[in-house]
Amino acid sequence: MAEEVDAHILLADISGYTRFLKANTVTLRHATQIVSALLEAVMNAAEKPVHANKVEGDAILFVASAEKGDEDEAAWTSIGRFFQSFYAKRAELQGTNTCPCEACMGIDKLELKVISHHGKLLRHRVRKFEEVSGFDLVIAHRLMKNQVEGSRYLLASEAAWGRYGSAISVDRHVEDCEGVGEVPVVVLHDAAHLLTKSLTPPNVSGVARLKDWWKKHVVLIPILGPWLMRRDDQHLHSHCHL
């Protein structure tokens, strides 16, 4: 039976994902490993009760329902942690990289944008999976196709932004969303205020670089390669149902 709840809806989307994979079809395994590592880093950054509901290709849908009264603070904290974790992982992947292929040399072209909305969700379960639906979920997805320039930013509907109580200076405008109409939004360009730590590459050990070489080149082994790729994919999706 479906249950209607008030909830934060967050979409963490990797900018440049489609172009990245299309440009790297020859090295698709490495591109997939890189994107999976970045998605997992973002998943692990969620602050409860915010949790990953599902992976949607290049994006992760997070939800946080209003059950304990701390969802506003948790959503705002999670957004900052999404950016920090994504760029920390990206720097780590760059620093440990031992491969000259196009995918591995293009890690720095991947960026993160986050869409934030607040509204009503219908929540129900299909076996062990939590499914959500509703018009506000549609709004959140429509906001992913917006007029904002740049590839790293936070876009929040006024409905979500008003709950954060942040004094950060933002730009305001109205998005005309297909099938939805006009949605007032705020935009934090470049997400600079949410990146509280330096994004400089970390110190990398020889062991870390050796592990990078092993993981990327073991896929060439007929038996171990496919098994490792399946294991990583299953591990990534399991985070959505914890």
C-alpha positions as CSV (number, residue, x, y, z in Angstrom):
1,M,0.0,0.0,0.0
2,A,1.4,3.4,-1.0
3,E,2.2,5.9,1.8
4,E,2.3,9.7,1.1
5,V,5.2,11.5,2.8
6,D,6.8,14.9,2.8
7,A,10.3,14.5,1.6
8,H,13.5,16.1,0.3
9,I,14.3,14.8,-3.2
10,L,18.0,15.1,-4.2
11,L,19.5,14.2,-7.6
12,A,23.3,14.0,-7.8
13,D,24.2,14.0,-11.4
14,I,27.6,13.5,-13.0
15,S,28.0,16.2,-15.7
16,G,29.8,15.0,-18.8
17,Y,28.9,11.3,-18.2
18,T,27.4,10.6,-21.7
19,R,30.1,12.5,-23.5
20,F,32.7,10.8,-21.4
21,L,31.5,7.3,-22.2
22,K,30.8,8.0,-25.9
23,A,34.3,9.4,-26.3
24,N,35.8,6.4,-24.6
25,T,34.1,3.4,-26.2
26,V,37.5,1.6,-26.7
27,T,38.3,2.0,-23.0
28,L,34.7,1.6,-21.8
29,R,35.7,-0.7,-18.9
30,H,38.0,1.9,-17.5
31,A,35.3,4.6,-18.0
32,T,32.8,2.5,-16.2
33,Q,35.1,1.8,-13.3
34,I,35.8,5.5,-12.9
35,V,32.1,6.5,-12.9
36,S,31.2,3.7,-10.6
37,A,33.9,4.8,-8.1
38,L,32.6,8.4,-8.2
39,L,28.9,7.4,-7.8
40,E,29.8,5.2,-4.8
41,A,31.7,8.0,-3.2
42,V,28.7,10.2,-3.5
43,M,26.4,7.5,-2.1
44,N,28.6,7.0,0.9
45,A,28.4,10.8,1.7
46,A,24.7,10.8,2.5
47,E,23.7,11.9,6.0
48,K,20.8,9.9,7.5
49,P,17.9,10.0,7.0
50,V,18.9,10.9,3.5
51,H,19.5,7.6,1.6
52,A,20.1,6.5,-2.0
53,N,16.9,5.2,-3.5
54,K,18.2,4.2,-6.9
55,V,21.0,4.7,-9.5
56,E,19.6,6.3,-12.7
57,G,22.5,5.9,-15.1
58,D,24.7,9.0,-14.5
59,A,22.7,10.1,-11.5
60,I,21.7,9.0,-8.0
61,L,18.2,9.6,-6.6
62,F,18.3,10.4,-2.8
63,V,15.2,10.8,-0.6
64,A,14.7,11.9,3.0
65,S,11.2,11.8,4.4
66,A,9.9,14.0,7.2
67,E,9.7,11.4,10.0
68,K,12.2,12.4,12.6
69,G,12.3,16.1,12.1
70,D,16.0,16.3,11.2
71,E,15.6,15.9,7.4
72,D,16.2,19.6,6.5
73,E,19.6,19.7,8.2
74,A,20.5,16.2,6.9
75,A,19.6,17.2,3.3
76,W,21.7,20.4,3.5
77,T,24.6,18.6,5.1
78,S,24.4,15.8,2.5
79,I,24.5,18.2,-0.4
80,G,27.8,19.7,0.8
81,R,29.2,16.2,1.4
82,F,28.2,15.1,-2.1
83,F,30.4,17.7,-3.6
84,Q,33.2,17.2,-1.2
85,S,33.3,13.4,-1.6
86,F,32.9,13.6,-5.4
87,Y,35.9,15.9,-5.9
88,A,38.0,14.2,-3.3
89,K,37.5,10.9,-5.1
90,R,38.1,12.5,-8.5
91,A,41.4,13.9,-7.2
92,E,42.3,10.5,-5.8
93,L,41.5,8.8,-9.1
94,Q,43.7,11.3,-10.9
95,G,46.5,10.9,-8.4
96,T,46.6,7.1,-8.5
97,N,46.1,6.8,-12.2
98,T,48.7,4.6,-14.0
99,C,46.8,4.3,-17.4
100,P,47.3,6.6,-20.4
101,C,44.0,5.6,-22.1
102,E,41.5,8.4,-23.1
103,A,39.1,7.5,-20.3
104,C,41.7,7.6,-17.5
105,M,43.3,10.8,-18.8
106,G,39.9,12.5,-19.0
107,I,38.8,12.1,-15.3
108,D,39.1,15.8,-14.7
109,K,36.4,16.5,-17.3
110,L,33.7,15.0,-15.0
111,E,31.8,17.4,-12.8
112,L,28.9,17.1,-10.3
113,K,25.6,19.0,-10.2
114,V,22.9,18.5,-7.6
115,I,19.2,19.2,-8.0
116,S,17.2,19.7,-4.8
117,H,13.4,19.8,-4.4
118,H,10.9,19.3,-1.6
119,G,7.4,18.0,-1.8
120,K,5.1,15.0,-1.6
121,L,6.2,11.5,-2.5
122,L,4.2,8.2,-2.7
123,R,6.3,5.5,-1.1
124,H,5.7,1.8,-1.5
125,R,7.7,-1.4,-1.5
126,V,8.1,-4.0,-4.3
127,R,9.7,-7.0,-2.5
128,K,12.9,-5.5,-0.9
129,F,12.9,-2.4,-3.1
130,E,11.6,1.0,-2.0
131,E,9.8,2.7,-4.9
132,V,8.8,6.3,-4.9
133,S,6.6,8.3,-7.3
134,G,4.6,11.5,-7.5
135,F,4.3,14.8,-9.2
136,D,7.1,16.4,-7.1
137,L,9.5,13.6,-8.2
138,V,8.6,14.6,-11.8
139,I,9.4,18.2,-11.0
140,A,12.9,17.2,-9.6
141,H,13.7,15.3,-12.8
142,R,12.5,18.1,-15.0
143,L,14.8,20.5,-13.2
144,M,17.7,18.5,-14.4
145,K,17.1,20.0,-17.9
146,N,17.6,23.6,-17.0
147,Q,19.0,26.9,-18.4
148,V,21.9,27.0,-15.9
149,E,25.3,27.5,-17.6
150,G,28.3,25.5,-16.2
151,S,28.6,21.9,-15.1
152,R,29.2,22.3,-11.4
153,Y,26.3,23.8,-9.4
154,L,23.5,23.3,-6.9
155,L,20.0,24.1,-8.3
156,A,17.3,24.1,-5.7
157,S,13.6,24.8,-6.0
158,E,12.4,27.6,-3.7
159,A,10.3,24.9,-1.9
160,A,13.6,23.2,-0.9
161,W,15.8,26.3,-0.4
162,G,13.4,27.8,2.0
163,R,13.8,24.9,4.4
164,Y,17.6,25.1,4.5
165,G,17.8,28.5,6.1
166,S,21.1,29.3,4.4
167,A,22.4,32.9,4.1
168,I,24.6,32.0,1.1
169,S,24.2,34.5,-1.8
170,V,22.5,32.8,-4.7
171,D,21.0,33.6,-8.1
172,R,17.2,33.3,-8.5
173,H,15.2,32.7,-11.6
174,V,12.2,30.7,-12.9
175,E,12.6,27.4,-14.9
176,D,9.9,26.6,-17.4
177,C,9.7,22.8,-17.1
178,E,8.0,20.7,-19.7
179,G,4.7,19.3,-18.5
180,V,5.1,21.1,-15.2
181,G,5.1,24.8,-15.8
182,E,7.1,27.5,-14.1
183,V,9.2,26.5,-11.1
184,P,11.0,29.2,-9.0
185,V,14.6,28.1,-8.3
186,V,17.8,29.3,-6.8
187,V,21.3,28.5,-8.1
188,L,24.6,28.3,-6.3
189,H,27.1,28.5,-9.2
190,D,30.3,26.4,-9.0
191,A,29.2,25.1,-5.6
192,A,32.3,26.9,-4.2
193,H,30.6,27.5,-0.8
194,L,30.0,23.8,-0.4
195,L,33.5,22.8,-1.0
196,T,35.0,23.3,2.5
197,K,38.3,21.5,1.8
198,S,41.0,21.9,-0.8
199,L,40.6,20.0,-4.0
200,T,44.3,19.5,-4.5
201,P,45.4,16.0,-5.4
202,P,46.3,13.9,-2.3
203,N,49.7,12.4,-1.7
204,V,49.7,9.0,-3.4
205,S,51.7,6.0,-2.3
206,G,53.3,3.5,-4.6
207,V,50.9,0.8,-3.3
208,A,47.9,2.9,-4.3
209,R,49.2,3.2,-7.8
210,L,49.9,-0.5,-7.9
211,K,46.3,-1.3,-6.9
212,D,45.1,1.1,-9.6
213,W,47.2,-0.7,-12.3
214,W,46.0,-4.1,-11.1
215,K,42.3,-3.2,-11.0
216,K,42.4,-1.6,-14.5
217,H,44.5,-4.2,-16.2
218,V,43.2,-7.4,-14.6
219,V,40.0,-6.9,-16.7
220,L,42.1,-8.2,-19.6
221,I,42.2,-11.6,-17.9
222,P,39.4,-13.7,-19.4
223,I,38.1,-15.1,-16.1
224,L,38.9,-12.6,-13.4
225,G,38.0,-9.5,-15.4
226,P,34.3,-10.1,-15.9
227,W,33.9,-11.4,-12.4
228,L,35.4,-8.2,-10.9
229,M,33.3,-6.0,-13.1
230,R,30.1,-7.8,-12.0
231,R,31.2,-7.7,-8.3
232,D,31.7,-3.9,-8.5
233,D,28.4,-3.4,-10.2
234,Q,26.5,-5.4,-7.6
235,H,28.3,-3.6,-4.8
236,L,27.3,-0.2,-6.2
237,H,23.6,-1.1,-6.5
238,S,23.4,-2.8,-3.1
239,H,24.0,0.6,-1.5
240,C,20.6,1.7,-2.7
241,H,18.8,-1.0,-0.6
242,L,20.6,-0.9,2.7
